[in-house]
Amino acid sequence: MEDSSDYERQRQENIARNKALLKQLQLDSLSASLTASIKKPSSKPSSRSSTPRVKKERNIELSPAPRRTSSRLAGLPADSTIAKRKADDESKALEEAERAKRSRVAGDLSFEIKQGLLDGVGKYERTFTNEDVENTGDKSLREVRERMMGLKLWDRFEPTELKITPERIYHLEFHPTTEKKLIFASDKIGNLGILNASDSSETPDISTYKLHARTISSFFIPPSSPESLITGSYDSTIRRFDLNSGKSVELFVHPDEEAFSSVNPLDDECRVLLYSTLDGQVGRYDTRDKKPAVIWSCSEKKIGGCHVLPTNRNFIATASLDRTVKIWDLRNMVDPIGSHDSRLSVSAVMWSSTGKLATTSYDDTVKIYNPTTLIQDRKSEKRGKLEPECVVKHNNQTGRWVTILRAVWQEKPEDGVQKLVIANMNRGIDVFGDDGKYLAQLADNEKVSAVPAVARAHPSRSWVAGGTGSGKIVLYV
């Protein structure tokens, strides 16, 4: 009985202490209900094993977020107003952190540019015109293959040392100058990396700039202004980045905050831009005025690629998740002037300087079209019919961690031979002619350990580069 009375006294002391704490928190009403509930017999707690075990997922936070804390350990009752207020504050903090992670980079930016980056780079001039195309004579396929197969992996540094961006590379371009090997690459979190492969220093000359908040899906170097880049991003902005001053100026923000999948110039000065979005839109925006962009709905699904015909900028081509490639006349965007259906989605499309069209599709093909008749004869009976001139079998199944493969034309080949460059899943880069025949396969399996999925040729020289999922560059010269 004595043990029982000690236990009862201790229990009453605990009750009194709890009541004092609740009064201090100004919860008298809750204290009364709690005292009443103490007299009721407690139910047996449920077994721990009856709760299904939830598998923990690894979560890598890119930015610090507020942690949730236990109200029980803090001595707060589960249904108190303070606990509810605390939970609301935590929820709002988490929402704000997520919103900040997704928000675009607004306004103009400024970076410190390495002095002398563009020293020795002259004004870019057209070195290949339509007249050059017409005067080009036939060359032996053997000579071309020997020349292209003679390209070797740049060995001044190991590929593992050429990490140009922090994350996976999405787009890559050579600077059009022939005096320096300048390579630009963008990654999935908005970084732009620059590799100067003509530098003679003991370490790689690499610069990286954070231009956008999300993936830079596309960028180009204006022919009339080779000291700048124009970038389009998933953060719904298009920017101009000056390589001399380090200024990044916001040119356009999509009114519906749609993600850009491509951006193209519609004039030599790049005053008028054409863009495509991930929700199937194509838009035209004039940077000289404040008028809204002209927007067309060209697909019910994602447009993965959009490109302007270099010889006639009234015509564009789109590649879509709806399994089609379509050719459009910007003067009348009601219906496409030609289209072709593939078995699976078409992920990329690009015109060559001679007017041929190349697409990359998930049906493991690279298709080459010659839509000259559709464009030249607007009243042709073949209007609307677009059939490939040749189909190249190519493994385009990249999986989750490798950037989508895209076949890209060399823009102005100095030897007059049209070349189509695309990476392969064997850690190499394939080069095809405009007839679909192999010209070269560039690979070094001993030094290259990843797929250089984003492949690109220099606009005129026989230099080929590829970007990997870890942000590294592979260069063949």
Phi and psi in degrees as a GROMACS rama.xvg file:
@    title "Ramachandran Plot"
@    xaxis  label "Phi"
@    yaxis  label "Psi"
@TYPE xy
-64.9995  -41.0183  GLU-2
-62.3796  -38.4402  ASP-3
-66.3365  -40.7909  SER-4
-68.1365  -35.671  SER-5
-62.2514  -42.5343  ASP-6
-64.3751  -41.1017  TYR-7
-66.449  -39.3967  GLU-8
-64.1589  -42.4067  ARG-9
-64.7359  -36.5031  GLN-10
-65.7715  -42.6798  ARG-11
-64.6613  -37.7746  GLN-12
-62.8444  -40.6853  GLU-13
-63.6547  -40.0103  ASN-14
-64.7766  -43.453  ILE-15
-63.6918  -40.3936  ALA-16
-65.1162  -40.5275  ARG-17
-65.3563  -39.9785  ASN-18
-63.8202  -39.14  LYS-19
-63.6742  -38.887  ALA-20
-65.4966  -41.1798  LEU-21
-67.2213  -37.7266  LEU-22
-63.9388  -38.1042  LYS-23
-62.6686  -32.789  GLN-24
-86.6316  7.76199  LEU-25
59.6715  46.3382  GLN-26
-125.41  51.821  LEU-27
-61.7332  -38.9235  ASP-28
-64.1661  -39.7348  SER-29
-68.3478  -32.7294  LEU-30
-63.6721  -40.0281  SER-31
-65.0783  -43.5416  ALA-32
-66.4703  -34.8987  SER-33
-67.096  -39.676  LEU-34
-63.3745  -38.0801  THR-35
-67.5988  -36.1869  ALA-36
-73.7746  -19.2568  SER-37
-65.7879  -31.9617  ILE-38
-70.6788  -18.3497  LYS-39
-79.1684  144.25  LYS-40
-65.4156  136.253  PRO-41
-76.9136  141.755  SER-42
-81.9145  156.032  SER-43
-70.6676  127.901  LYS-44
-63.0661  147.311  PRO-45
-69.2988  152.984  SER-46
-69.7473  141.702  SER-47
-65.139  -28.9192  ARG-48
-74.0485  -15.767  SER-49
-76.2267  -14.8876  SER-50
-83.7059  124.523  THR-51
-63.3835  140.164  PRO-52
-80.0475  126.717  ARG-53
-97.8173  127.512  VAL-54
-71.9011  130.149  LYS-55
-75.6568  135.501  LYS-56
-104.289  139.126  GLU-57
-72.6647  124.445  ARG-58
-122.004  113.898  ASN-59
-99.0617  113.139  ILE-60
-86.6731  127.468  GLU-61
-80.1425  -25.569  LEU-62
-139.062  147.972  SER-63
-63.1737  135.223  PRO-64
-125.514  151.993  ALA-65
-64.8783  139.54  PRO-66
-86.8634  145.599  ARG-67
-82.0182  137.093  ARG-68
-116.036  157.898  THR-69
-81.8741  124.847  SER-70
-71.7095  -32.0722  SER-71
-63.9571  -43.778  ARG-72
-70.0841  -24.9699  LEU-73
-83.0426  -1.82144  ALA-74
79.3832  22.7589  GLY-75
-103.477  130.765  LEU-76
-60.386  150.386  PRO-77
-64.7996  -34.4391  ALA-78
-107.224  23.9431  ASP-79
-80.4058  157.227  SER-80
-66.3161  -31.9187  THR-81
-66.4835  -41.6573  ILE-82
-64.6772  -39.8582  ALA-83
-64.9236  -42.6125  LYS-84
-63.5599  -38.1292  ARG-85
-64.6064  -42.2304  LYS-86
-65.1308  -39.2216  ALA-87
-63.6545  -42.1212  ASP-88
-63.3046  -42.0564  ASP-89
-64.2344  -41.1935  GLU-90
-62.6711  -43.2186  SER-91
-64.8577  -38.8353  LYS-92
-64.3319  -40.2534  ALA-93
-65.4737  -41.0308  LEU-94
-63.7708  -41.726  GLU-95
-65.551  -38.7624  GLU-96
-64.4979  -41.1167  ALA-97
-67.6731  -39.5986  GLU-98
-64.9455  -39.0042  ARG-99
-65.8971  -34.8478  ALA-100
-68.051  -30.6926  LYS-101
-93.6507  -12.4347  ARG-102
-71.781  151.065  SER-103
-78.2256  164.142  ARG-104
-84.8009  113.113  VAL-105
-95.2242  152.338  ALA-106
78.0691  -176.76  GLY-107
-83.1415  149.891  ASP-108
-121.236  161.535  LEU-109
-139.018  134.212  SER-110
-129.251  158.134  PHE-111
-91.2054  112.214  GLU-112
-92.0303  139.347  ILE-113
-61.8817  129.669  LYS-114
-67.55  138.508  GLN-115
86.5793  6.37891  GLY-116
-58.65  -41.1182  LEU-117
-102.935  13.5315  LEU-118
-62.8135  134.227  ASP-119
85.1932  -1.21248  GLY-120
-95.5461  111.564  VAL-121
-80.8673  174.609  GLY-122
-65.0912  132.117  LYS-123
-74.1514  128.171  TYR-124
-124.024  154.371  GLU-125
-66.2014  123.523  ARG-126
-109.518  -3.35463  THR-127
-146.773  118.113  PHE-128
-121.477  178.423  THR-129
-62.4561  -31.3949  ASN-130
-65.9592  -38.9863  GLU-131
-62.5924  -37.9812  ASP-132
-63.3464  -43.9648  VAL-133
-66.5563  -31.1904  GLU-134
-92.3023  2.94378  ASN-135
-72.6551  128.459  THR-136
-92.1326  161.995  GLY-137
-69.1798  141.229  ASP-138
-123.009  153.478  LYS-139
-66.7409  133.718  SER-140
-60.6439  -33.724  LEU-141
-64.4661  -41.8389  ARG-142
-63.1133  -41.9061  GLU-143
-64.3038  -45.0036  VAL-144
-62.8139  -40.8395  ARG-145
-63.0329  -41.0676  GLU-146
-68.0036  -44.1382  ARG-147
-73.1206  -38.0642  MET-148
-69.5133  -15.9566  MET-149
-76.1051  -8.20049  GLY-150
-68.4563  135.836  LEU-151
-121.654  157.543  LYS-152
-63.7507  130.444  LEU-153
-60.8066  119.847  TRP-154
-109.117  12.04  ASP-155
-66.178  -34.6641  ARG-156
-133.867  153.719  PHE-157
-70.8863  147.851  GLU-158
-55.9657  -29.4989  PRO-159
-68.539  -17.6755  THR-160
-87.9444  -10.4577  GLU-161
-100.018  53.5805  LEU-162
-82.6663  107.065  LYS-163
-98.0765  -24.2155  ILE-164
-135.203  154.871  THR-165
-67.9866  -32.2594  PRO-166
-122.266  -172.804  GLU-167
-58.519  134.088  ARG-168
-77.2888  133.909  ILE-169
-110.078  -31.8054  TYR-170
-145.153  149.407  HIS-171
-145.96  142.685  LEU-172
-145.177  147.942  GLU-173
-89.4471  145.812  PHE-174
-70.0627  139.751  HIS-175
-67.8243  -11.0101  PRO-176
-61.6867  147.204  THR-177
-101.612  -0.141935  THR-178
-90.6534  -19.2109  GLU-179
-140.445  148.833  LYS-180
-93.6121  92.5332  LYS-181
-109.376  121.819  LEU-182
-117.423  132.241  ILE-183
-116.524  136.984  PHE-184
-142.593  145.186  ALA-185
-119.008  154.137  SER-186
-122.005  -175.694  ASP-187
-78.0595  -9.14215  LYS-188
-116.311  17.3567  ILE-189
95.1714  14.296  GLY-190
-92.6322  146.799  ASN-191
-115.821  123.218  LEU-192
-110.81  146.028  GLY-193
-127.96  128.049  ILE-194
-114.817  123.288  LEU-195
-98.062  96.723  ASN-196
-82.0113  1.63405  ALA-197
-100.739  0.174048  SER-198
-75.7017  144.362  ASP-199
-103.583  12.9516  SER-200
-72.5093  168.048  SER-201
-77.56  -16.4314  GLU-202
-120.794  153.765  THR-203
-59.8312  136.742  PRO-204
-86.9575  93.0657  ASP-205
-124.39  134.592  ILE-206
-126.928  143.951  SER-207
-133.991  135.78  THR-208
-133.229  136.551  TYR-209
-91.3006  96.9978  LYS-210
-93.9435  -30.6661  LEU-211
-133.255  166.786  HIS-212
-87.7394  -21.2847  ALA-213
-134.01  -171.076  ARG-214
-52.0415  130.796  THR-215
-88.3449  100.803  ILE-216
-81.7409  -23.2002  SER-217
-158.23  145.79  SER-218
-158.117  160.083  PHE-219
-148.218  161.023  PHE-220
-105.427  115.275  ILE-221
-60.7903  129.934  PRO-222
-58.5257  -34.2863  PRO-223
-83.6732  -9.13712  SER-224
-143.369  71.7148  SER-225
-70.4441  -0.991315  PRO-226
-93.6727  12.9344  GLU-227
-141.336  164.674  SER-228
-129.201  150.424  LEU-229
-117.223  123.334  ILE-230
-118.098  144.185  THR-231
-122.183  142.349  GLY-232
-137.219  162.923  SER-233
-68.2751  -12.2107  TYR-234
-83.3216  13.0526  ASP-235
72.755  21.6147  SER-236
-123.497  153.097  THR-237
-119.674  131.428  ILE-238
-128.682  156.661  ARG-239
-112.999  124.443  ARG-240
-111.212  118.354  PHE-241
-87.6839  120.468  ASP-242
-77.9591  -13.8293  LEU-243
-90.555  -47.1758  ASN-244
-91.5973  -20.2402  SER-245
80.9819  10.1428  GLY-246
-84.6658  133.939  LYS-247
-115.76  108.652  SER-248
-103.146  133.436  VAL-249
-77.5313  117.793  GLU-250
-92.7344  -36.7064  LEU-251
-158.035  139.708  PHE-252
-121.684  126.203  VAL-253
-62.7424  130.053  HIS-254
-62.1311  -27.4938  PRO-255
-102.669  11.547  ASP-256
55.7692  41.2783  GLU-257
-82.755  152.551  GLU-258
-82.9401  133.961  ALA-259
-83.9266  133.553  PHE-260
-101.597  -20.4321  SER-261
-160.211  159.066  SER-262
-145.932  134.985  VAL-263
-135.953  151.634  ASN-264
-85.289  144.837  PRO-265
-110.023  2.56879  LEU-266
-150.868  166.803  ASP-267
-63.8267  -32.8425  ASP-268
-86.5578  -2.37265  GLU-269
59.7454  36.2717  CYS-270
-83.1815  -27.0457  ARG-271
-114.64  127.71  VAL-272
-116.136  145.025  LEU-273
-114.391  133.453  LEU-274
-134.002  161.972  TYR-275
-129.191  158.272  SER-276
-126.828  168.65  THR-277
-75.8865  -6.2633  LEU-278
-105.776  16.2499  ASP-279
92.6167  11.7033  GLY-280
-91.7538  150.944  GLN-281
-126.217  133.745  VAL-282
-134.774  153.333  GLY-283
-122.926  128.937  ARG-284
-132.619  129.987  TYR-285
-97.1206  116.115  ASP-286
-73.9045  -9.78765  THR-287
-81.4573  -20.1577  ARG-288
-129.07  176.3  ASP-289
-101.285  14.8742  LYS-290
-70.0286  149.171  LYS-291
-62.8245  155.056  PRO-292
-68.4112  148.665  ALA-293
-84.743  122.861  VAL-294
-121.263  134.699  ILE-295
-121.934  143.936  TRP-296
-93.735  107.985  SER-297
-104.659  -7.83695  CYS-298
-161.412  149.623  SER-299
-81.7569  -9.2573  GLU-300
-125.39  -179.382  LYS-301
-55.3646  136.251  LYS-302
-99.4204  111.687  ILE-303
-84.6515  -21.6617  GLY-304
-152.349  144.813  GLY-305
-147.461  133.509  CYS-306
-144.365  148.986  HIS-307
-100.644  136.121  VAL-308
-64.9606  119.01  LEU-309
-62.8836  -32.5556  PRO-310
-84.8568  -14.2142  THR-311
-156.539  99.9678  ASN-312
-77.7267  9.37755  ARG-313
-79.8415  -13.8483  ASN-314
-115.627  137.518  PHE-315
-132.36  164.582  ILE-316
-131.103  143.621  ALA-317
-125.229  144.725  THR-318
-119.795  133.518  ALA-319
-134.531  160.578  SER-320
-67.8907  -13.9843  LEU-321
-80.0704  10.7232  ASP-322
78.7524  17.1153  ARG-323
-120.079  152.051  THR-324
-115.335  133.694  VAL-325
-130.89  145.228  LYS-326
-109.741  132.288  ILE-327
-124.394  149.773  TRP-328
-104.808  116.626  ASP-329
-62.9583  -15.4374  LEU-330
-81.8153  -14.2216  ARG-331
-154.1  93.6853  ASN-332
-96.4946  21.0769  MET-333
-66.1661  -47.7894  VAL-334
-138.844  152.568  ASP-335
-69.4087  151.054  PRO-336
-83.5815  -13.1034  ILE-337
-166.594  149.054  GLY-338
-154.687  159.6  SER-339
-144.35  136.067  HIS-340
-96.5187  134.068  ASP-341
-104.255  167.559  SER-342
-69.1626  -34.9194  ARG-343
-130.423  -178.801  LEU-344
-61.5539  148.493  SER-345
-101.534  119.189  VAL-346
-97.5085  -17.5126  SER-347
-154.576  152.096  ALA-348
-148.646  142.133  VAL-349
-156.217  138.408  MET-350
-86.4159  147.431  TRP-351
-91.9482  170.834  SER-352
-70.5787  -12.4639  SER-353
-99.9689  1.64648  THR-354
95.7696  7.96716  GLY-355
-86.6211  156.049  LYS-356
-120.483  130.765  LEU-357
-119.299  137.036  ALA-358
-126.739  153.191  THR-359
-119.27  131.19  THR-360
-132.742  155.229  SER-361
-76.3928  0.937477  TYR-362
-86.1961  18.636  ASP-363
62.9039  46.2061  ASP-364
-139.112  152.491  THR-365
-116.684  118.112  VAL-366
-106.679  139.494  LYS-367
-118.525  124.878  ILE-368
-113.912  155.283  TYR-369
-128.255  82.4023  ASN-370
-87.4128  31.7066  PRO-371
-58.1493  -42.1151  THR-372
-63.675  -40.2857  THR-373
-60.869  -35.8067  LEU-374
-84.9068  -41.9797  ILE-375
-76.8133  -41.2936  GLN-376
-107.617  95.1661  ASP-377
-72.7578  -10.9545  ARG-378
-110.54  17.378  LYS-379
-65.76  149.17  SER-380
-67.4122  -20.8208  GLU-381
-84.9693  6.82081  LYS-382
-56.797  127.678  ARG-383
95.3866  -19.1394  GLY-384
-97.6342  118.94  LYS-385
-126.191  114.105  LEU-386
-122.384  142.382  GLU-387
-68.384  141.194  PRO-388
-74.3637  -35.584  GLU-389
-153.551  153.618  CYS-390
-124.29  122.773  VAL-391
-105.089  125.072  VAL-392
-72.9517  129.07  LYS-393
-155.88  131.198  HIS-394
-72.7517  110.691  ASN-395
-111.776  16.603  ASN-396
-85.234  95.9319  GLN-397
-89.0417  -25.7647  THR-398
81.354  -165.32  GLY-399
-81.0623  -33.7406  ARG-400
-101.268  1.42215  TRP-401
-115.192  134.44  VAL-402
-62.1555  145.986  THR-403
-55.8626  134.57  ILE-404
-74.7028  139.327  LEU-405
-136.752  128.757  ARG-406
-80.6007  128.287  ALA-407
-128.749  130.555  VAL-408
-76.5048  147.955  TRP-409
-74.1655  130.226  GLN-410
-71.8424  -48.6195  GLU-411
-139.782  70.4064  LYS-412
-59.931  128.786  PRO-413
-70.0078  -21.1574  GLU-414
-91.4441  0.84342  ASP-415
78.8987  2.0288  GLY-416
-99.2534  119.841  VAL-417
-69.18  131.915  GLN-418
-128.674  136.685  LYS-419
-115.239  121.553  LEU-420
-110.95  133.322  VAL-421
-153.085  140.246  ILE-422
-72.7603  158.976  ALA-423
-122.732  163.699  ASN-424
-79.1951  4.65405  MET-425
-100.49  24.8792  ASN-426
66.7628  28.7181  ARG-427
-127.077  -176  GLY-428
-130.404  127.573  ILE-429
-96.0698  143.574  ASP-430
-125.606  122.417  VAL-431
-116.404  156.22  PHE-432
-85.2602  174.936  GLY-433
-73.8798  -4.23338  ASP-434
-98.4089  5.48828  ASP-435
85.3297  1.82157  GLY-436
-84.6302  146.728  LYS-437
-64.5179  133.248  TYR-438
-107.098  -34.9207  LEU-439
-167.317  160.587  ALA-440
-133.858  112.312  GLN-441
-96.6163  123.81  LEU-442
-160.364  151.974  ALA-443
-149.37  85.4743  ASP-444
-68.0949  -15.8719  ASN-445
-76.3315  -32.0814  GLU-446
-108.056  -26.4819  LYS-447
-97.4019  115.528  VAL-448
-107.59  1.37205  SER-449
-137.448  162.358  ALA-450
-76.4279  118.771  VAL-451
-79.412  69.8192  PRO-452
-61.3231  -32.645  ALA-453
-97.8918  95.8775  VAL-454
-103.663  146.705  ALA-455
-154.719  142.793  ARG-456
-102.537  150.384  ALA-457
-60.0742  145.568  HIS-458
-52.9763  -32.3241  PRO-459
-129.419  -38.5849  SER-460
-82.1773  162.443  ARG-461
-86.5988  63.5967  SER-462
-119.292  132.832  TRP-463
-129.893  134.175  VAL-464
-130.413  156.055  ALA-465
-139.511  149.978  GLY-466
-116.586  140.97  GLY-467
-104.168  174.988  THR-468
-70.4337  -13.575  GLY-469
-103.845  10.3338  SER-470
84.7882  16.6561  GLY-471
-101.053  157.819  LYS-472
-111.152  139.635  ILE-473
-117.969  127.107  VAL-474
-127.258  129.378  LEU-475
-115.527  125.518  TYR-476
